[in-house]
Amino acid sequence: MVTPEQVREALKEVFDPEIPVSIVDLGLVYDIKVDPEDVVHVTMTLTTPGCGMAQQIAFQAKDKAKSVPGVKDAKVTVVWEPPWDASKMSDDARKKLGMA
């Protein structure tokens, strides 16, 4: 059975093209669920609602989630509530961006 942790690890390979940090470390991934049919449901946000790369990042997240062995399909939902802020970033992301 596929686990949310496996999907989260795969999503660490998806980067916001404008920021050299993964969407996971940026705190953009809010939730990962795997249903009984091994379909992954990712709820995520972006750093700003006007992000021009929104579709590309969501597509990459879907593609990476689908690459996890056992995943039948993936659905990515981009939400704006709660809004993202820098407090959601991992310590590693803060260090990479010179914020720690």
N, C-alpha and C positions, 0 to 999 in steps of 0.2 A: 504494500500500500504506500502511496505517495504521501509524504508529510509536508506540512508548511515549511519546516526547517530546510528541507531539500530545495524547495522552490526559492526560499529566501537566499540560500547560497548561490543559486543560479542567477538571481537578480542582482547579485553583487557585481556581475559583469556588465551591467547596463549603466552607462554614464550619461549625465547631462552634458551635452557637447560643449557648453559654455563653462562648465565647472569640472575640474579633473577628479571628481569624487563620485562613487557609485550612488544610485538612487536609494539604496538601502542605507548607506552611511550618511546621506544627506537627510534621512528621516522622511523621505517622500512616500515610502510604502507604509500604509496605515494598517492593512489587514491582508492576510492570506488564508483562504479556506480551500479545502479539497473536499469535493462532494463524494458520495459513495460510488459514482461512476468515474472517479479519477479525473474530473474536470476541475481545473484550478480557477478560483475567483480571486483576483487581486484588486484591492482598493488602494488607490494611490492619489497623490496630488502632485503639483509642480510648484516651483518656487514662487511663480507669479501667474495669475490668470492669463496674462497676455503673452505667455511664453510661446514664441514662434515655433518651437521644437516639440510642442505638445503631442502631436500625432506621431511623430517619429519616435519619441521616447516611449509612448504607450505601445506602439507596434513592437519596438525592441523588447519591452518587458513581456509582452505576450509571446513573442518568439522564444525568448529565454525560458519562460515558464514551460512552454510546450516541449523544450529540449530535454527536460528532466525525464529520465526513464520511467515509463509507466503512466505519464500524463497523456490523457486522451485528447484534451482540448484545454484552452485557457481563455478566460475572459478578463479584460482589464477595464475597470471603471475609474475614471478620473473624477475626483470630487474636489470641492473648494471649501468644504466645512469639515473639520475645523481648518482654518487657514494655516498654511505652513509658516513656521518662523525658525530662526537659527537654533532655538533651544531643542529642537527635535534632532539635531545632528549628533552623530557619535563623537566620542572624544578623538578618535582617529581622524575624522573629517575636519574637526576643529584645528587639529595640529597641521594637517595638510594645507589648510587655508590660512594658516598663521593667526588663528583666533584663540589659541590656547596658551 
